[in-house]
Amino acid sequence: MSIYTTVQGDTWDLISYKVYGTSKHIGLLMQSNYNLLDTFIFSAGIEIMVPELTEEETDELPDWRK
């Protein structure tokens, strides 16, 4: 697990895009940072726990398209 420190104006989807390259992992970030769920737009300097993705979560294509 790593830590991402927010910049002013970060949102959950933007953080997901910055750390994972896609905004589809918002749920994973939110689950790992339950204490911050009431925040929609972050101020600078908030530390966000960033869990590592499993191989299944990094798969972009469905099985039938491989």
N, C-alpha and C positions, 0 to 999 in steps of 0.2 A: 504494500500500500504506500502511496506517495501523498504528498501534500501540494495543493495548488493554493496560492495566495491571490485573492481577488484584486482586481483593479476597479475603480469607480465605474459603475454602470454594468458590470457583469450580471448575467442572468443564468439560470440553470442550463438552458439550451446552448448558450454561448460558451459556458464553461465546458460542457460536454464536447462541443465542437473543438475547442482549443486543446483539450487533453486527449480526446479519442479520435478526432478527425471526423466525427459525425455527431449530430445532435440526438441520435436515437437512444443514447444511454443515460438520458435524464433520470429515469427511474432508479437506476443503479446508484447514481450520485446522491439522489434524495434519500434512498434507503440507508446509505452510509453516513448521512449527515442529518439525522432525524431532528436534532436540536435547531436546525436552520430552516425547517420547512415553512415557517411563516415569512421568510424573506423571498421577495420576488426580484428585486433589483438590489444588488450588493453594493456596499460601500467598499472602499479600498482597505486592504489589509486583513480580510477575513480568511482564515485557514479552512480549506475544504479538503476532507479526506477523499482521496481518489483511489478506489480499489483497482487492482489489476483485472483485466478482462480474461475470461476463459476462452479457449479456442472456439467454443460454441458461440460465444457472444461476439467474437470478431468476424465470424462468417458473414459475409455480405450477401452471397448468393444462396438461394434455397437449394436444397439437395438435388431437386429435379433439373436445375440449370447447370450443374457442374459436369 
